[in-house]
Amino acid sequence: MLDRLWGRGDFGWEFVNARGKSGGLLSVWDNSKFKFLKPIKDANFLIISGSIDGGRVILNVVNVYSPQNLSEKRSLWNRLLNWKLSLQGWWVLVGDFNEVRSPEERRFSSFYRKNADEFNQFIDEAGLHEFKMGGDQFTYMERMGKSFSKLDRFLVCDQVFARWPEASVRALPRRTSDHNPILLKMSNDDFGPISFKVFSSWLKHPDIEEIVQRSVVGFVGEDGVKADRRLLLKLKKLKEDLRCWRLKAIDGDSGGLRVLRKSCNFSTGTLILI
């Protein structure tokens, strides 16, 4: 089953069995990137300790599945905190924490301040940080969209936060589960501003096809660049070429609009162009 999930390659895994129909944790890693040392197993979490950066850094990755009861959550926060204080190395906690940190992380469901305060206190005492999440605002949908919550998240220690300050978390589309998969990306690829408007009217312009073809065909990337990085650079060049073209087109459109307004000779009123 893991071969089908992971694909080809040298990988390792550890798991905690489910209890009936709930719980169950599975962690999988690439043996060429992460040198496994030992697991620590609990009913509600799985700690995988290993080394990265050629053995220079010990990394503890914690797969979390929190209970819903407040007293059981409190016990979980204490157990995690004790392990965080007793084990050396860097820390990444990920999973379903079954708790929110603020009222904005719930919609159409009750917010319990005491629960959130204890969760935030655990995060502070453990010295953990959370990267801003993109994609969907919430990670859990209940009763076919009757309520939404942000229950799944990444929490990282000071060292990880300082090493990758530009890292990003993204909530991926929800498909077969009531939870969204979440992805932590450590690399600092700059894909530029998210919003880049392309108006449908541009597609009717006689020059647009030539501009796009010239930009794409004329792109020359550096040798040895990964495919995703090459695509990134190609799209950035196309974006810049379209911006330059549009600035020139706006100048021409503005001149024509001034002539049209003058010919209308309206002192007041509204001019509608169709």
PyMOL commands that set and color helices and strands:
alter all, ss='L'
color gray80, all
select helices_A, chain A and resi 2-6+53-55+70-86+103-105+113-125+158-163+200-204+208-217+227-264
alter helices_A, ss='H'
color red, helices_A
select strands_A, chain A and resi 11-19+22-30+35-41+45-52+57-65+90-96+106-107+128-129+133-135+140-142+147-149+152-157+168-171+182-185
alter strands_A, ss='S'
color yellow, strands_A
deselect
rebuild
show_as cartoon
